[in-house]
Amino acid sequence: MTEKITLDKLQANLDFFHKMYDAVRLVDPVRKRVMEYRNNGTAETCEACYAYWSSGRICENCVSIRAHREQKSFMKLEHSPDAIMLVTALPIDSEERPVVLEILKNATDTMMIGTGEYNKGQVLFNAVRDINDMVIRDELTSLYNRRFLDDRLPTDIVGAMVGQKPLSVIFIDIDNMKTVNDTFGHAAGDQVLKFAAGTIRKCIRNETDWAARYGGDEFVICLNNTGSEEAHRVSQRIYQDFDKAAFPIQGSDIGITVSQGVVTMPDSGLTAEEIIKLADKKMYEAKKRHKRTER
C-alpha cells in the first residue's frame, strides 16, 4: 500500500520539488482555491487555482478533484496562453480540508506533432484541449459524462453555498427507451438520445449551466444561480419539446416522453450524492404519475 503524503513530509521536501518543477502549489480542489502552508497547517488564499491558466473558468478536466476523490495521483496536459504544462496531482493526507499537491512541468519544447510551421503552437494547444475534452464528454451525445458530473457538482454546490445563491438540479429519464430499443433497434435508440441531448442544450444557458449523461437514458442538468420556479420552467420546456416531437423510424412516428425530478438546494445545503438521490426519487414519482395517466 502506498504511504500517504502528509503536510509535514511535504514541507520537508518542498525545496526539492521547486528545483525539479516549474511550479509547485497546494490547492483545495473542491473550493478551487490555492492554499499556503502556515503553522503546520494550511490556509486558503484569495487566488482561484484555475487563474493560473488565464481561462477565466474552472478547468473541466480537473485531475486534482479526481486525485482527492480517488486518493491517488493523476496526470494531465493543460495549456496556458504561452505554454503546455504537464500537471501531476497528488492527494495530501489532511484532516482539516481537501488538499492536493499540484506539480507543473513545462512540456512545450518536448512535444512535437508532425512537421511544419505552426501558428505559435496553436496545433499543440488544440490537441491538448481536444484530449481533455475527450476525457469528460459522452461520446454519443457530446454532453458531459458521469465522471465530469461527479467531479463538478460538489464544486458548484460549494460555490452556491459560499455565494449564497440557489442551485437547481434536474434528473431526466426517457420513459419508453426500452420499447424503442426492443422494437426498432439500438440505432433508433441512439437517435432518440442525440435528440434528447440537443433538446437539453437548447433549454439551458451555455455560460452558467451544464448537462451530463448520467447513464443509459438518464441525464442530469445543473442550473447554477437558479431558483425553484425558473428550474421548473426549464423542466417544462424540455417536457414540451419532447411531447411535440415525433421520430420517423422505419415508417412509424414514435412519440417520446420524459419524466423529470427537480431539486433546488435549500439554505442548509445538500451533498452532491443527496441532491442526485432526491432528484432521482422525484423523477420516479413523476414517472408513476405518467403511467397512471396513460391507463
Secondary structure, 3 states (H helix, E strand, C coil): CCCCEEHHHHHHHHHHHHHHCCEEEEEECCCCEEEEEECCEEEEEEEEHHHHHCCCCCCCCCHHHHHHHHCCCEEEEEECCCCEEEEEEEEEECCCCCCEEEEEEECHHHCCCCCCCCCCCHHHHHHHHHHHHHHHECCCCCCECHHHHHHHHHHHHHHHHHHCCCEEEEEEEECCHHHHHHHHCHHHHHHHHHHHHHHHHHHCCCCCCEEEEEECCEEEEEEECCCHHHHHHHHHHHHHHHHCCEEEECCEEEECCEEEEEEECCCCCCCHHHHHHHHHHHHHHHHHHHHHHHC
